[in-house]
Amino acid sequence: MAGETTGRSTVVPFRQFVLKVHSRCNLACTYCYIYAGPDRSWRERPRTVPAATVRQTALRIAEHARTHRLREIRVDLHGGEPLLTGPGPLLDQAAAVRAALPAGCTAHFGVQTNGTLLTPDTVDALAGAGFRIGLSLDGGTPGLNRRRLDHAGRPSWPALSRAVALLRGRPDVFAGILCTIDATADPAEVYGSLRALDAPMLDFLLPHANWSSPPPAALPAGAPRPVPPGPAGRSPYGDWLCTVFDLWWDGGPGPRVRVFTEILGLLLGRPSTSESVGLSPVVALVVDTDGAIEQVDSLKSAYEGAAATGLDVFRHSFDQALAHPGMAARRSGRAGLAAQCRSCALVEVCGGGNYAHRYRADTGGFTNPSVYCADLERLIRHIAARLDATVSPNLRAADLT
């Protein structure tokens, strides 16, 4: 990834800005790492982002783009549930950023929503402003979304299904679907039901967990947590993802599945674009509704304040955020990994896994293998074997012609 060279080091600027527009959510998903996790900082934040914070954030983005001569950036509007504000404030925030950006820099806007508040007018308004809309859901049936409930315990599926119907056939606006894996759900049912929704992209997310808060069904109750992890410590997630990969690989044309295409790209020598795998530098930061500059939300699954930097858009530039020790640790590549990871044959592909999944309280930090280490190894080796079985015969045939 291109960067600006200063002395002996290369500075890779931020290119993705996650802006919180609402700090609350109208759902109470049972696995939510924000509202059911250890970090309660959301309670002290304004429910909606004030106009002054929007303006100042836009100026900071423009300042960063100008300093690093960026030609394009990505801006994602999140929550909580961002559509609790209605579409108007989202359009205002996009307009503020576009107005502030230097000439020659283009902003691509997205909004990630649970879909329950999506209406035809909202879709049209966001599409007209160049937004792409991503949905969060756990499958394409009511039963698979049983964990996605509102605060009264009512299912979100009726509203979710309406949202899917609004976005199907709208390639101009439908960005894709994020699905947090439930290892107790049938992977074939989950993938088949999601594929039937005609989303252009699927992203299967491992539940945010770590060595001190292991993933659901990963370890038997009361069992010791193996360190370092190995085959005996493998949870169901590796096998689950391998099953879905085979269905996707063998199933003909279908949606792009981000975790699979990222791993395939890394195996073929391309850099990663995700924090979940690979060693590419982190290029995203978060601005919360009070203007606080934070690291990615997934860190909030580790402990209270794990994502905090102590910086804000009123007093600090994004270049100062680049120099924050937490940001630097997540941008240090192979050097920032545990010794076991640095010596692993898969390190260039795995990259140590998601940074948040490495946390272990009794060691006081993130210099550990991922709690999903064995699962990632299982998936990467499986994908590599399938790729080799497909490519090698073709190469041998080409040699004979």
C-alpha angles and dihedrals in degrees: 000000000000118000143165114269118223115178107311097339133077118224112211108197127216113269101172122061119190108200120193112219098172128023098202134067133214091215130068102205109191093230099043110141093196104053098023096036134091097268114084099173090116089073091067097046126097111263091231128025112257119237092244090057090049091053094046093047090052090052092050092050090049091047091053093046091050094046093051097033092236116187095197139009137186122232119191120190111212144162151143082298108336095200091065083088093053118237097288099081091045090055090047092052092049090049091050093052094046092049092052099045118104119250112278096031118108124199121211112203130207137171125205113208141168086230098229094115098041116125133175091255092051092050091050093047094050093043090051090056092050098257124150116211125218123195128213114212139135101229143327100275136067093246094054090054095051091119093056103083135152123241091273091054094254120143119257095207098097090058092039092054090052089052092052090050090053094051101041110104092019104107088161091068112013106097098176146262132294113207124186107213119248103196091201091061120089105259092211091053093047095048095042093050093047093046089054089061091070096229113164092224138024125194119192110204126202109230109262105258139137142191092283094045104031122202121269112277090002096114133018115255110276094008117139115255108243117230117218094027118232141166091296089058096050114131126209093266098084093053090043092055093044090055091051091046092056091049090049096043094047098036102081125230112003142127123321109256106209101207090051097045090047092054093044090051092050091049087053092050102261122133120254125251095195135074090221096074138010132035102267114135120264110260101176135087134175130230112197127210092269092051095258113153109225142173120248117309094239089076089067087074089069105056144320110297097009092130096043122110102176088237130116137186093249096059105020140053125225088247087063087052089053088060095048111120093235092052091045092052091054091048098050097094119198093354091064095054130098115268090250090057095045091056095044119112090224098052096110090055102034096037089195091296125256110349093228091056092062097065120122119176098208092055091044098229156033101280093112135096115270115275082236093052096123092043092053091048090051092050097044094048091047093051091046091052093049091047092049092049089053100041103036097061089049091051092049091049090050090052089059096054 
